[in-house]
Amino acid sequence: MAFINKHHHVMSPLLYMQQGDRYIGNAANELENINDYFYPLSQPALLYTANNDQTIFNNSSQRSNVVLIFHNQTSAWYRGDLPITFQRANDQPEQTIYKNIFWMSDIQTKKLRHLYFPAIHLPVITQRTASMIGRPAPVTSEIVQTHVLSKGILFQQNYTYYLADIDEENNMSRQIQLIYMIDTQSTRGSLALLEARGLPQDVMTKLINERNLTALDHFMTQQASTSSAGAQFSSIRSTHANIAQLILPQTITTISIGNNRLIWPLANSLDGVMGNVIANIDSQILNNTQYFVTLVSAIKGEDIEDNHYFWSVTEPDNHHQFYKLYRQKGEALAQEVSLNNFGLLSADVLSITGIHQGVAISMKNGHSYHFTLDLIEQEQLSLHSLGKAWQILYQNWLPILKMYLGQFKEQTQTRSLFGNKQKKTIHIASILSITDLLHSDGQTALPVWYDTIANHLFIKKAVNLL
């Protein structure tokens, strides 16, 4: 389930250098001007992509505004602009720039391995030709919001097109948003489409039923071909070995949220749930841009009507503050999970993430709970870990922990831990994790657990800290 958040991966420190001339080999005719290269302090080797006539980046190729996005021991991923001049028949050259293109090159050979274009990518035309005069407004393709995650590089494409009006001067614009992920754990150039927003309903229906990208390719190509959009590059119809083929992460499961969002979840992320999962939530929330709905977990039942889905609703314009949690069985109307019944306030929720058979609820006070359903589908909430915020509040935390757990055990009968508003019991995991602790070096994580039955603290012994 894809949605772009505001948390960036922190890369290793590096030095950035520009306008450097570097000899490749010893022959003077092999001098190559490299406009952007990088020197990571953790890996003593210049990082850049060399021109090579065996790749799209041939010896006449130029790149500008290059940024190193991510690197590992063998490969480096970049983002930059690619200027290309096209010579059309009986017309002057068309100068274009394909902005914010991603590519990957081999660190050792500096050779381009993969170029990552979105489904259809169009250039910014810097010099209009005579053949474009009088044509409809151009379709535009803009790549925005790059985020580096543990599994890859996430980026969004905004594709704006125009609906023809009777008065051609008043064409109405429409925009679709496509979210992609570049797999940085693979050197095979994997590029996957995770989500589409704003597509016409008939295109979305075809994508669900046909389980391939043909309908999307046809729609985007049709919009571009009717305007002065410039030359197209496509990752659906790849025409060069360097251009990564756009794929779906899997084709057996899709998620439909509201009127305009279609999601292809990562393989094996929904515990075997198949088919098209439809969010059946109050339309005042589902189609309201004030709220953002995410499928955070799914529980597979004996048949599709026994599946359970958990939907998190956040407020994008309020730093994605948690708003509500819903549970849905099959295609029935989703029901709100009232955290107040457990004495918890929605405003105190930090995040909700999926776990096996339920969701994890992280609170601003450092508590982390697991919300699950029992065998008769009754809601259960259990305390599973205590984190940094709780430790800061109680610096001498071990005696406080014992007293706190005693209160938890007492409220199993009284339900009074959080006052009179608490209607349901909060259970305690038999093994409670104490997270965010560090060894004396201030860097290495210190794994700590507390046996809530035997009242014993377990600390994993440090090995090779030096």
N, C-alpha and C positions, 0 to 999 in steps of 0.2 A: 504494500500500500504506500502509494507515494504521495507525499506532500513536502514541499520545500520549506524547511524551517530556517531559523536565523542563526544557527550555531555553526561555526566554521571549524574545520579541522586545522590544527596548528602544525605547520610544516617545520622541518628541521631548519636551523639557521643557515643562511646562504648569502654569498656576496653576489650582487647583480652588476654586470658590466655591459657597456654599450660601445658601439662603433669600434670594435676590435678587429684588427687584421691578423690572421693566423695562417701560417703555411701548413698545407696538407701535403706531406711528403717533402721531397727536396727540390723538385723541379719548379722553376720560376713560373711556368705556365699553369701550375696547379694552385696558384695563390687564390684564396677565396675570401671575400669580404663577408664577415659575420656580424650582422648588426646587433644581435642580442644573444648573449650567452651568460651562463650562470656557473658559479663555483660554490657547491655546497660544502660547508665547513666539516660536515660529518663524513664526506666521501670525496677525497681529493681527486677530482676529475672535472674538466670543463664539460658543462652540459649545454649542448646546442644541437641543431639539426643541420647537417651539411647538404648542400645541393648535390644531386646525383642524376645523371641522365636516365638511369633505370627506374626512377621514381617520378611522381607528379612534380616534385620539387626538382626540376631539371636545372641546368646551369644558368638558365635565364630567369629563374624564379626568384622572387623577392618576398619577404615577409616583413611586417611592421607591427609595432605595439605588442611584441611577444611577451608573454608572461608564463613562467614555469608554474604549473598547477600542482603537480605531484611527481615524485620519483621514488623508485625503489632501487635495488642493487643492480638491476639489469636494464630498466626502461625508464623513460621520462615522458611526461605528458605536458603539452603546452597549449596555450590559447593565443591566437594572434589574428591579424588581418592579412588577407591574401589578395593583392592587386592582380587583375588579369585584364588584358586588352583583347577584345574580339574584333576581327575584321569581317564585316558583313559585305556581301556582294553589292557593288555599285553604291557604296556608302563609305563615310569616313569611319575610322576605328572607333569602337565603343569602349570607353574606359570605365572599368567597374572595380569595386572592392567588395570581396566577400569578408564580412567582419566577424570577429570572434569565433573563428574556426578552431577546432581542437585537432591535435595530432599527437602521435606517439612515435618516438624514435629510439633506436638502440643506443644505450649509453656508450658502449665500446666502439661501435663502428660509426656512430653519429648518423646512420642512414635512416630515412623515413620508413616506418613500418606500416602505420595505419593513419588514415585521414578520416575524421568523424564528421560527416555532414548529417544534418537532420533529414527528415523525410523528403522534403523539397526545400532547397535553400536558394535564395535569390540575392543578387548583389545590390549594393548601393551604387547607383549609376552616377558617376562623377562628371560625365560629359554626354549629353543627350545627342543622338544622331537625328538626321533629317527624317528618317522613317518613323520616329517616335512622335513627331509633332501631330497633334490632333487625336491621338489614341487615348483610350480610357486611362484613368488614374492607375498607377502601377500597384500591383500587389507587393507587400513588403514582408520581409522575413527578418526577425530580430532575435538574437540569442541573448538571453538575460539570466541573471540569478545562478551563478555557478557555485556549487557547494561540494566540498570533498568529504565523503563519508567513508566508513571503514570498508565498504564493499565496492566503492567506485566513485566516479565523478558524476554528480547530478547537475543537469542544466535544463533550462526551459526555453522553448521557442515560441515567440509570439508571431502568428501568421495572420496578417490583416488583408482582407479582400473587400471588394465593393459590390453592392447589389445595384444593378442598373435601374435607374428611375426613368420616368417618361422624359423628364428634363435631365439630360446627361450631365449637366453641371451640378446637379444635386444628388450625386450618387451616395448611397448610404454605406457606411463602413461596418464590417463585422470582423471579429477577431476570434481565432481559435488558439488555444494554448496547448502545447505538447511538451511533456516532461520525459526526458531521456536519462539513461544511466550508462556510462562507459565503465566497463568492468576492468578495474586496475589489478585484479588478481589473476588475470589471464593475459597472455601475450598474443592471443589469436585475434584481437581486434573486435571484441564483442561489444555491440551497441544495441541496447534494448529500449523499446518504447514502453514506458510505465503507465502513462496517463494521458488522456485527451479530454480537453475541456472546450465547450462552446461549439461542437460540431452539430450540423443539422441532424435532426432525429433520424432521418432515413439512412444517413451515413453511419450513425452509431448502431442502428439495427443490423446493417450489413456486416459491420465489424464484429458484432456479437455472434451472428449466425454463421458467417463464413470463416471466422477464426483465422483470418490472414489480413494483410494490409492493402489488398487490391483496391478496396473502396476508398480508402484514405488517399492512396496514390492518384486515383482517378479524379477525386474531388479537388485536391490541391493543384494538380496539373491543369485541370480545366480552368480554375480561377486564374492561374498565371498566364495561360495561353491567350486569354481574352484581353490582356492588358499589356502595357509597355514595361513588363517586369524584368526584362533582361534574360540572359542565359541561365538555365537551371542546372543545379547539381542535385542528384538524388541518391540517397542511401538505400532506397527500396529497389531501384533499378540501377545497381552499381555497374559502372562502365569501365572501371579501372581496378587493377589488383590492389592498389593502395587504399581505395575507398571502402571502409568497413560496411558490411551489409547490415541493414537495420532488421532486427528480429523482434519477436514478442518473447518475453521471458518464459512463457508457456501458453498453450492454447486451449486448455481444458477449463479454465476458470476466469471469469470476468466479474467486475463489481460495478454496478450502476448506482450512482448517487445523484438524485434529483434529475432535472431535465437535461443536464449538459455535462455530466462527468462520467467517463468510462475509464476503468482502471484494470490493468493486467498485473496482478500481484506476482511477486517473485515465486519461483517454483518451490513447492514444499513449505510455503509460508502459512497455509491455512489448514494444516492437519488433514489433508485429503479431501477437503470440500471441493466439489466440482459443479460446473454449470454457471449460470449468471446469477449472482447474488444481488438482490435488489434491496436497497435501504427503504424500508417502509416506516418512515418517520413523519411526524407532523409536517405538512408542506410549508407551514409558516417558518419552520426552521430549515427544512431541506433545501428550499429554493430562495433562501434569504442570504444575500452576500455578507450580512453581518456575522454569519456563523459558518464554520468550516467543519464538515462531518468526515470522520475517518473510521474505517473498519479496523479496530485494533486487535480483534481476536475472533476465532471461530471454533466451534466444537462440532465435530462430525457426529451425526446421529445414525441410527439404523437406516433411515431413508431421508430424503431431502426435507421432508416436513418436520423431522426431528432435529435438524441442525439448529444450533444456537449461534447467534451473532452478537457481538458487543460493539457498539458505536460510540465514539467519543465526539463531543461537540465542543469546539473552542471558538474563541473570538479573535479573528486575525488582526483586527485593528486595535486590539488590546494585548499585544504581545502573546497571542494565542493562549490567553487565560482560559482555563477549563471552565465550561459552562454546565454541561450535563452529560450523563452516561445513560445509554439505552441498552436494553437487552431485547433481542428479537428471536422468536422461534419460527423457523421456516419462513413462510411469506406473510405471517400474521403481523398485525400492527405492533411496532416496537413499543415497549413499556419503559418508562423512565425508572432508573435505579435511584431510589431516594437515599443518598448518603446520610441525610439528616437522621434517618432511622437508626444509624449506628453512632450518632453523635458527632459526625464529621460535617464540616462546612465546605461547600463547593469552592468558595473563595480561597480556601487553604490548600487546595489540591495543586501540586506542582506539575505533575504529568501522569498520564495513564498509558501503559504499554501492554502489549499482549504477552501472555504466558501460556503454557500448556493447560488447557481446560479452564481458562479464565483470563483475568487481567490483573496487573500490578498497579497499585495506586500509591504514588509517592507524594508525601505531604511536605509542606514548607517547614514543618517543625522537625524534619528528619525521620519521621515514621514512614515505613513502607508496608502496605497491606496487600494481601492477595484476596481478590474477590472471585468466588467460584459458586457453582451450583451443586447441591448434594443430589443423591439418587432420586429424590422426589422433586427435584428442581426448585428447592428452597434456597434462598440467597444465604451465602456464608461469607464472613469477612474475618481474616486472621492476620495478626501482626507477625511479620516475617523478618524485618530488619530495622535497625536504628542507625541513622547516618550522622553526618558531620554536624548538621544544625542542632541535633539533640545533644551531641557531645560538647558543643560550644556552650550550650545552655547549662549543662551539668558537667563541669570539667572533672570533678571527682565522681565519675559516673558509675563505678561499680556498685557502691552502696545504694546509690539512687536507683540503679537498675533493679536490684533485688527488691527494694521497696515498691518500685513501680510495677514489677511483675506480680507482687503480692496483691496490689490493687486490681490488676487485671483479672487475677484468679477469683478475687472476691466478687467482681462485677459479673462473673459468669452466672451467679445466682441473682444478683441485685440489679444488674444492668445500669449501674449508677456512676460509672467512671466519668462520663461526660455530662452528668446532670440529668434532670428530669426529662429532657427531650430525647434521650436515648431510648429507643424501643426494642432494638435488637442487640444480641450479645456479640462482642468481638472476642474471637478465640486467639490463642497464642500458639505459634508453631512450636513443635517440640524442640527444634534447634533454631535458635534466633541468631541471625548474622549481625555482627557489629561492623559496619562498613566504614570506609574512608579513614582508617587508622594507618599510620606510617611507622616504619622502623626508625631507629635513632639516627639513620643517615638522612632522614627527611624526604626520601624519594621512593624507597621501596615499600610497596603495600604490605600491610601486616594483617594477615587473615586471622580473624577472631570470631569464635562462636560461643554461644551460651546455651547450655543444656537446661531448658526450663523445667524439666521434670526432676533431674538430680541436683539442680542448682550448682553446676560446675562450669567454670570458664575454661575454654580451650584456645590456646594460642599456637599457631603453626611456627615451628622453629625456623629461624632465618638460615639460609644457606648461601654462601659465596656472595656476601654483600659487598666485598671489596672488589 
